[in-house]
Amino acid sequence: MNEMIERLWEGLRDAGLPEVMLYLPDGTASRCHWEETALIGSTRVALLADQERGIVRIVPLAACTGIGIASPKGTDPRGYRASIQSRLEGILT
């Protein structure tokens, strides 16, 4: 599971979906673009803006509990699934 989030995100990025919602170990979620990640040694981390604390959180992707794609504003997520699925066909297999 530790490498799965990173592999999934790489596939999403390759399919033209570089911005995702990361589900964090503390039960929260945060939007992040692939360009807002960094490699520290061999560990890919997300650099997340924490407005409440006024900090940038550094979260290893391996610590994330899930990943999602936010639908555009005004778009029903149920209908957006078909769009995502068509973009992913062949990428994540």
GINOR-V560971 format. One record per backbone hydrogen bond with DSSP energy under -0.5 kcal/mol. CO is the residue of the C=O (numbers start at 0). NH is the residue of the N-H. If there is no record, write none. Layout:
co=(CO & CO)
nh=(NH & NH)
This chain:
co=(0 & 0 & 2 & 3 & 4 & 5 & 6 & 7 & 8 & 9 & 10 & 11 & 12 & 17 & 17 & 19 & 19 & 20 & 20 & 21 & 21 & 22 & 22 & 23 & 27 & 29 & 31 & 32 & 33 & 35 & 37 & 37 & 38 & 39 & 41 & 42 & 43 & 44 & 45 & 45 & 47 & 48 & 49 & 49 & 54 & 54 & 56 & 56 & 57 & 58 & 59 & 59 & 60 & 65 & 67 & 67 & 71 & 75 & 75 & 76 & 78 & 78 & 79 & 80 & 81 & 82 & 83 & 84 & 87 & 87)
nh=(3 & 4 & 6 & 7 & 8 & 9 & 10 & 11 & 12 & 13 & 14 & 16 & 15 & 19 & 33 & 21 & 31 & 22 & 67 & 23 & 29 & 64 & 65 & 26 & 23 & 21 & 19 & 35 & 36 & 46 & 39 & 44 & 40 & 42 & 43 & 39 & 60 & 37 & 47 & 58 & 56 & 50 & 53 & 54 & 49 & 56 & 47 & 58 & 59 & 45 & 62 & 63 & 63 & 22 & 20 & 69 & 74 & 78 & 79 & 80 & 81 & 82 & 83 & 84 & 85 & 86 & 87 & 88 & 90 & 91)
